[in-house]
Amino acid sequence: MNQIRKKRLYNILLVSLFSVSGISLILYSLNSNLDYFFTPTELKEQNISSDKRIKIGGMVLEGSVFRNDSNISFTVTDYESFVKVEFKGIVPDLFQEGSGVVALGYLNDEVFYAEEVLAKHDENYMPPNIEINNDS
Amino acid sequence: MIKKFIHQFASPKTYLYQVNRFYPYIFYSSLVIYIISLIWGLFFTPEDFVQGNSYRIIYLHVPASFLSQSLYLAMAVASVTYLVWRVKLAAYLIIAIAPIGAMTTFIALISGSIWGIPTWGTWWQWDARITSTLILFIMYLGLISLHNSFSNFEKADKLTSWLVIIGAVNIPIIKKSVDWWSTLHQSASITLTEKPTIDVLMLYPLIGSIIGFLGLITCLVLTSSKYQILIREKTKSWIRDYV
């Protein structure tokens, strides 16, 4: 490779290095702000004021769903901590016990009052007759 | 010998004639593969145990998302080739790929939104995966308009190549977004290191649809690059013979 081409290649490497390190710094400083939701454990660790609109995410604890008219209450868990959620409205079809959920709303006295509930689908795709045999 | 082959192939003339020779084979075989995979995926695979039938959009969404990122990487390779070796064909390829990359990214975003409505209960959320894919889409559009904003082709090629290289940092971010941050979008079902978490009955048509879609998009890129060559080399004498 001749000198000019070598120099051009070094220039490209230098520019990519700057680009990568710049973006890495931005991402590093934003880090947890880029998270789409808080897990129940993160919620316990951080003091979040009750007037701040946040999202929490995790699994719907088995046997925790209670319905009363259009009110629904359930517990979101990451299997370490638990948060009780109250919601009035229609939940997505895929909302069910033992599967992922994301709720948007306010935390007040350990209870999360949700304005919106979304179902989170995981990476498992399988026919109905096959038992789930992963350990997650 | 390899050097000679590359030199020959990098000449727009040889490229054009070789593309014309292989084009029909690539086009018809990938069309057949994609149609078979689609029919297989849509009618002959079982329903998903939670999503029911709505998961079948995977046979469009996954190939489109895969291609939206792969095409950008292809542009990045072409950019380096152009900036270091000043291969004209590489510059033509960058601007030939950009609109097709924008199109596949758009398909990925739209099909994802359509899937999101019955699955998540929303068609749009600002999570890391969806947002970084939207940035990719905007970047494709930005590259196209940057290239169009110059009347001097050489200047346009150089600046566009630099921007492609700088923006390439977004690709690993899109790929790893679901692992680095909590997102609404699920993590990958097919990885190089682990067993796929999608059942084999659904996996085979998915792989087929990725290969078929790849071939079809390649054909679009080839056609688009032929168009670029015809525009940019229109003053050359061999073009007159070709046309």
Interface residues (C-beta under 8 A of the other chain):
Chain A: R5 R8 L9 N11 I12 V15 S16 S19 V20 I23 L27 L34 D35 Y36 F37 T39 G57 V91 P92 D93 L94 F95 Q96 S99 V102 E116 V117 L118 A119 K120 H121 D122 E123 N124 Y125 M126 P127 P128 N129 I130 I132 N134
Chain B: P46 E47 D48 F49 V50 Q51 Y55 I58 V80 L83 V84 W85 P118 T119 W120 G121 T122 Q125 W126 D127 A128 W162 I165 I166 G167 A168 V169 I173 W180 W181 S182 T183 L184 Q186 S187 A188 S189 T197 I198 D199 L201 M202
